[in-house]
Each structure stands twice: as C-alpha cells, then as structure tokens.
C-alpha cells in the first residue's frame, strides 16, 4: 500500500510517502513558517519526487494529536480535503505513539513529550525492550512537568528516554531520574513513523472498523480546551467573584 503520512502537531511540519515497509520520500520543515503556508507545497513536492499523484494514494495517515490546536486543525483539514475527492481512506493516530515506535530500538522507558505551554506537556509513557513495538503504559495525557516527573519516579533504576520539543520543559524537574539522551535525529516527530503506524493499524483493523477510516470520521485528538476558550473561562470566573 502507498501511504501518505502527515504531521503538523508541533513546530515541525512533516510529510512522508511510504510503500509497504519502505520510505519512498520524506520532507520536513522547521523554519518557523505557519503550516498553512508550507503543508500543501510539501505534499505536492513529495508526490512529484515520487512521480505519484493524489489518486495513487491508498491511505492517508494523520498525526491527529495531541499537539498545537492550530497545527492539528490544519493537518486534519488538509487530509480531509485531499481524501474527499477520490474517497481515499484516512486514519488518525497518536503522534506520541508514533514517536515511541520510532524509538523501539532503545531499551527502557520511553516518554514522548510535546510542549503544551504554561509548564505543561502532552505525554505518554511506553516500555521498550529493544526489539518489539513499545508497550503503552499510560494513555495520552496533559501534565505539568513536575507531575510527569513524579509519575516517572516509579520507574526507579530504569533508563528513561524523552523525545519531542517538550523535553526542555520536563528536564529541570527530573533530578534523581536516570534520563538518557536521545540522538537528535530521533528526537522529533517523523511523518514516516505516522505513516507506518497508520498502515499497521489499518491492516490489523476489522472490516467494519476499516469502513470508518474515511474523511468524514477523521477527527483531531484534543486533550484540553483551546487557549482562547480557557482564557475566556478564567476571565468570566474572575468577573463572577
């Protein structure tokens, strides 16, 4: 199957085209430009490089979240629009799970973290044995940095690997933990990881579940309310006091 993976959950915009177990083409940008300006040209470039067109795609795989509200919406809207015309199946996956699977060669506790602002991170915890797909230990969540460090303290003696742009938020709270460095090339999101995870979930899904993998049912993964809505609620609460 030819799968196009898209990730716009954080500062990096990434697109990857895979064919079964092989990466055909991959493109990522971390220039500070908005994803609304870069994503479609990136998709066009990847397809042109592979001499493919949208109608050749068998499956779209989207990093549906958690992450930047604006970024996630841009990615979802783009994939839904591209999939609509040719009724191409599309599947949303957790970007944290995709990041963890990209670190499957490590052995220990893997904790992907994405900066959620205000001292918080989007995070999940996985156990990796160095060979198999990492075992999920927690659901995706939004935690304060010190809350995550406290959660990880139960893995005393285990090597802990952080990946993602939330690492610098969490590290100051991790004194006493056996935190190991992750190579820079493995420290950020990968659209190829999203594509491989989406393909695996699609192939192992039951027939009735596959029928739901379409543009209509593709939805972002939000773990908290948008900042504007939170600020409005805080303002209303303050006015009510």
C-alpha positions in Angstrom: 0.0 0.0 0.0 1.1 3.6 -0.7 0.6 5.6 2.4 1.0 9.4 2.8 1.8 10.4 6.4 1.3 14.0 7.7 2.4 15.6 11.0 1.6 19.2 11.9 1.2 18.7 15.6 4.2 20.8 16.7 6.7 23.3 15.2 7.9 20.8 12.6 5.7 20.2 9.5 6.5 16.7 8.1 5.2 14.7 5.2 6.3 11.2 4.2 5.3 8.7 1.5 5.8 5.0 2.2 5.3 1.9 0.2 4.6 -1.0 2.4 7.7 -1.2 4.6 9.8 1.2 2.6 10.2 5.0 2.9 9.8 6.4 -0.7 10.1 10.1 0.1 10.2 12.3 3.2 10.1 16.1 3.7 10.2 18.1 6.9 10.4 21.8 7.6 11.2 23.6 10.9 11.6 27.1 9.6 9.0 28.9 11.7 6.6 29.3 8.8 3.0 28.5 9.5 1.9 25.0 8.5 -0.9 26.6 6.4 1.7 28.0 4.1 4.0 25.0 3.9 2.0 21.8 4.1 0.3 21.7 0.7 3.6 22.6 -1.2 5.4 19.9 0.8 2.8 17.3 -0.2 3.0 18.4 -3.8 6.8 18.1 -3.7 6.8 14.7 -2.1 4.3 13.3 -4.7 6.2 15.0 -7.6 9.5 13.5 -6.4 7.9 10.0 -6.3 6.2 10.6 -9.6 2.8 10.0 -8.0 -0.5 11.9 -7.7 -3.2 12.1 -5.0 -5.3 9.4 -6.7 -2.4 6.9 -6.3 -2.6 7.1 -2.5 -4.1 4.1 -0.9 -4.2 5.6 2.7 -3.7 8.9 4.4 -2.2 8.7 7.9 -2.6 11.8 10.0 -0.9 12.7 13.3 -4.2 13.7 14.8 -2.8 15.0 18.1 -2.2 15.8 20.7 -0.4 19.0 19.9 -0.9 22.5 18.7 -4.6 23.3 18.2 -3.9 25.3 15.0 -1.4 22.8 13.7 -3.7 19.8 14.3 -6.6 21.6 12.6 -4.5 22.5 9.6 -3.3 18.9 9.2 -6.8 17.4 9.6 -8.5 19.9 7.2 -5.8 19.3 4.6 -6.0 15.5 4.7 -9.8 15.5 4.8 -9.9 17.8 1.7 -7.4 15.7 -0.2 -9.1 12.4 0.7 -12.6 13.6 -0.2 -12.3 13.9 -4.0 -11.2 10.3 -4.5 -12.8 8.8 -1.3 -9.3 7.7 -0.1 -9.3 6.0 3.3 -7.6 8.0 6.1 -6.7 7.2 9.6 -5.7 9.4 12.6 -3.1 8.2 15.0 -1.5 9.5 18.2 1.7 11.4 17.4 3.0 10.3 20.8 2.6 6.6 19.9 4.3 7.2 16.5 7.2 8.9 18.3 7.5 6.0 20.7 7.6 3.4 17.9 10.4 5.4 16.3 12.5 4.7 19.5 11.7 1.0 19.6 15.4 0.0 19.3 16.1 1.5 22.7 15.6 -0.4 25.9 13.8 1.3 28.9 11.1 3.8 29.5 10.2 6.0 26.5 8.3 9.2 27.1 7.4 11.4 24.1 6.7 14.9 25.2 5.2 17.9 23.3 5.2 21.4 24.7 1.7 22.3 25.7 2.7 25.7 27.1 2.3 27.0 30.6 4.7 24.4 32.0 2.6 21.6 30.7 3.4 18.8 28.2 1.4 16.3 26.2 2.9 13.0 27.1 2.5 9.2 27.3 4.7 6.5 28.7 5.9 3.4 27.0 8.1 0.4 27.8 10.6 -0.7 25.2 12.5 -4.0 25.2 14.8 -3.0 22.3 13.1 -5.3 19.8 9.3 -5.2 19.7 6.8 -2.4 19.4 6.9 -0.4 22.7 4.2 -1.4 25.2 1.9 1.5 26.1 1.8 2.1 29.9 -0.4 5.2 30.0 -2.9 6.9 27.8 -2.1 10.2 26.2 -2.4 13.0 28.8 -1.6 16.6 29.6 0.5 17.0 32.7 2.6 19.7 34.4 6.3 18.9 34.2 6.6 18.1 37.8 3.6 15.8 37.7 5.2 13.8 34.8 8.5 13.6 36.7 6.6 12.3 39.7 4.9 9.7 37.6 8.2 8.6 36.1 9.8 8.2 39.6 8.0 4.8 39.9 10.4 3.5 37.3 13.4 3.8 39.6 16.6 2.3 38.0 15.1 2.2 34.5 16.7 4.2 31.7 14.2 7.0 30.7 14.3 8.5 27.2 12.5 11.7 26.4 11.7 12.8 22.8 10.0 15.8 21.5 10.0 19.6 21.9 8.7 19.3 25.5 12.0 17.7 26.7 13.4 21.1 27.8 10.2 21.8 29.8 10.5 18.5 31.7 14.2 18.1 32.3 14.5 20.7 35.1 12.1 18.5 37.2 14.0 15.2 36.6 16.7 15.3 39.2 17.2 11.8 40.5 15.8 10.1 37.4 18.0 8.0 35.1 17.4 10.2 32.0 19.4 9.2 28.9 20.0 11.3 25.8 18.3 10.6 22.5 20.1 11.2 19.2 18.9 14.4 17.6 17.7 12.5 14.5 15.3 10.6 16.8 14.3 13.5 19.0 11.4 14.9 16.9 8.3 13.8 15.1 8.5 11.8 12.0 5.8 11.6 9.3 7.2 8.2 8.3 6.5 7.0 11.8 3.0 8.3 11.5 2.6 6.6 8.1 3.9 3.2 9.4 1.7 3.3 12.5 -1.3 4.2 10.4 -0.6 1.4 8.0 -0.3 -1.1 10.8 -3.5 0.0 12.5 -5.3 -0.1 9.2 -4.1 -3.6 8.2 -5.0 -5.1 11.6 -8.4 -3.4 11.9 -11.6 -5.5 11.5 -13.5 -4.9 8.2 -16.3 -2.9 10.0 -13.7 -0.7 11.6 -11.9 0.0 8.3 -15.2 1.3 6.9 -14.9 4.1 9.4 -11.5 5.2 8.2 -12.7 8.0 6.0 -12.5 11.8 5.7 -15.9 12.1 7.4 -14.8 10.4 10.6 -11.3 11.8 10.7 -11.1 13.9 13.9 -8.3 15.7 15.8 -7.3 14.5 19.2 -7.7 17.3 21.7 -6.7 16.7 25.4 -7.5 20.2 26.6 -9.6 23.3 25.6 -8.0 25.9 23.2 -6.2 28.7 25.0 -8.7 31.3 23.9 -11.5 29.3 25.5 -9.5 28.7 28.7 -8.7 32.4 29.0 -12.4 33.3 28.4 -13.4 30.9 31.2 -10.8 32.3 33.5 -12.0 35.9 32.8 -15.6 35.0 33.4 -14.7 33.2 36.6 -12.8 36.3 37.8 -15.7 38.6 37.0 -18.1 36.4 38.9 -16.1 36.6 42.1 
